[in-house]
Amino acid sequence: MDEKESNSVNNFVPTDRTQVHRIPKRGIYEKKEIYRILDEGLVCHVGFIANGMPVVIPTGYGRRGDTLYVHGSSASRMLRALGRGADVCVTVTLLDGLVLARSAFHHSMNYRSVVIFGRSTIVDDPATKLEVLEVFTNHIAPGRWKDVRHPTDKELQATTVLAMPLNEVSAKVRTGPPIDDGEDYFLPIWAGVLPMKLTPGSALPDERLPKGIAIPEYIVNYTREEP
């Protein structure tokens, strides 16, 4: 494998739509880093055109290999539009910190974000659909699928699953302290970063849960961070 082929395997090739132009040094095209962001996130925003109007819908998602999946009710307007091959833009953003500068102008955020362009197709095969629903379930809580009742045929029929190949993708990441104008560094104003992190609270058992059912270990030690 030559260098060009190796790069195409390990990195996304920037396109006119995914090339980061605003502060290009923050652009990331390495698949490993992009997939790490996608696997840590929980919510994506799906943008598409419906009846001539732009629509953006937040929803859950899952990734398996080089494919992103979304799912929901077969009656969903979003899933019907996407299933017909509509162009779509999917974004995922993780907030890592508030960047508090000395000037209002230079306030910012530390973040990791991914933008995906493409089209999706409907997953029709019941066995594949079931496999993808396992991906969704374990994306929310790794290990959960082995504990839950699996979907019935009726539930599978009422659920639409869409697959979107990860071909046209890029990430943008900001890290580090505030960047102020030179003269502002002498101002007597506190500046720095306030880290932000998604932290789970204590699990709240369902009121109808029978006594004696322990909280699963994967819930007790729940985290979105990569081990």
JOUR-V514869 format. One record per backbone hydrogen bond with DSSP energy under -0.5 kcal/mol. NH is the residue of the N-H (numbers start at 1). CO is the residue of the C=O. Records with the same first field share a line. If there is no record, write none. Layout:
BEGIN
NH->CO / CO
END
This chain:
BEGIN
6->2
7->3
8->4
9->5
10->6
11->7
12->29
14->12
19->15
21->19
23->21
24->21
26->23
27->24
28->171
31->10
32->10
34->30
35->31
36->32
37->33
38->34
39->35
40->36
41->37
44->59
45->91
46->44 / 57
47->45 / 89
48->55
50->48 / 53
53->50
55->48
57->46
59->44
61->42
62->69
64->67
67->64
68->164
69->62
70->162
72->160
74->158
76->73
80->76
81->77
82->78
83->79
84->80 / 81
85->82
86->81
88->118
89->47
90->116
91->45
92->114
94->112
96->94 / 110
97->110
98->194
99->97 / 108
100->98 / 192
101->99
106->103
107->104
108->99
110->97
111->109 / 174
112->94
113->172
114->92
115->170
116->90
117->168
118->88
121->163
123->161
124->122
129->125
130->126
131->127
132->128
133->129
134->130
135->131
136->132
137->133
138->134
139->135
140->136
141->137
144->141
146->143
147->144
148->144
156->152
157->153
158->154
159->156
160->72
162->70
163->121
164->68
165->119
166->66
167->165
168->117
169->167
170->115
171->28
172->113
173->26
174->111
180->178
184->181
185->181 / 182
186->183
187->184
189->187
192->100
194->98
195->193
196->96
199->197
205->203
209->206
213->210
214->212
219->216
220->216
221->217
222->219
END
